[in-house]
Amino acid sequence: AVSRALGDVKHQPKVTWEPIIKKAEVKKECLIILASDGVWDVYSPNDAAKMIIEIEDPFSAAKSLCDKAYKAGSNDNISVICIRLSI
């Protein structure tokens, strides 16, 4: 994590401090999941979203996804932040 924050000259371009930035058009409602490798090692973004899309409270959604990743056998650290946007 520190090498990603600062960059690692030996491993560039794979490990860099430069963020990947993507733009997306938000229609009526949007769920954003910010998660560590502990989640993405066991779930695809679509699978993760499907598991928590019906949970209205962002805190409860994040906790649910953390718990599911742990139970799925994730071997990495597990951190999740869920954000709901509405227009």
C-alpha positions in Angstrom: 0.0 0.0 0.0 2.8 2.4 0.8 4.5 1.7 -2.5 1.3 2.5 -4.3 1.0 5.7 -2.4 4.5 6.8 -3.2 5.3 4.8 -6.3 7.9 2.2 -6.8 10.5 3.0 -9.5 11.7 -0.7 -9.8 8.1 -1.9 -10.6 6.8 0.9 -12.8 4.5 1.0 -14.6 2.6 -1.7 -12.6 3.1 0.0 -9.2 2.7 3.7 -9.5 1.4 6.6 -7.5 -0.8 7.8 -10.4 -4.5 7.0 -9.9 -6.7 5.4 -12.5 -9.4 7.9 -13.2 -12.6 7.1 -15.0 -15.6 9.2 -15.7 -19.2 7.8 -15.7 -22.5 9.4 -16.3 -24.8 9.0 -13.3 -28.4 8.5 -14.1 -31.1 8.4 -11.4 -29.1 6.6 -8.7 -25.6 5.2 -8.4 -23.8 2.9 -5.9 -20.1 3.4 -5.6 -18.0 0.7 -3.9 -14.5 1.6 -2.8 -12.9 -1.6 -1.6 -9.5 -3.1 -0.9 -8.0 -6.2 -2.6 -9.6 -8.4 0.0 -12.9 -7.8 -1.7 -11.8 -7.8 -5.3 -9.7 -11.0 -4.9 -13.0 -12.9 -4.3 -15.7 -10.9 -6.1 -16.0 -9.1 -9.4 -17.4 -5.5 -9.3 -20.7 -6.7 -10.7 -21.0 -9.6 -8.2 -20.2 -7.2 -5.3 -22.8 -4.7 -6.5 -25.5 -7.4 -6.9 -24.9 -8.6 -3.3 -25.5 -5.2 -1.8 -27.6 -3.2 -4.2 -30.8 -3.7 -2.3 -29.3 -2.5 1.1 -30.3 1.1 1.4 -27.9 2.1 4.3 -24.3 2.5 3.0 -22.8 1.5 6.3 -24.8 -1.7 6.4 -24.0 -2.4 2.7 -20.3 -2.0 3.4 -20.4 -4.2 6.5 -22.3 -6.9 4.6 -19.8 -6.9 1.8 -16.9 -7.1 4.3 -18.5 -10.1 6.0 -19.2 -11.8 2.7 -15.6 -11.4 1.5 -14.3 -12.8 4.8 -16.7 -15.8 4.6 -15.6 -16.3 1.0 -12.1 -16.9 2.2 -10.3 -13.7 1.3 -6.7 -13.8 2.4 -6.1 -10.1 2.1 -7.1 -7.1 4.2 -10.8 -6.2 3.7 -12.0 -2.6 3.7 -15.2 -1.2 2.1 -16.8 2.2 1.8 -20.2 2.4 0.0 -21.6 5.7 -1.3 -25.0 6.2 -2.7 -25.6 9.1 -5.1 -29.0 10.3 -6.3 -29.9 13.0 -8.8 
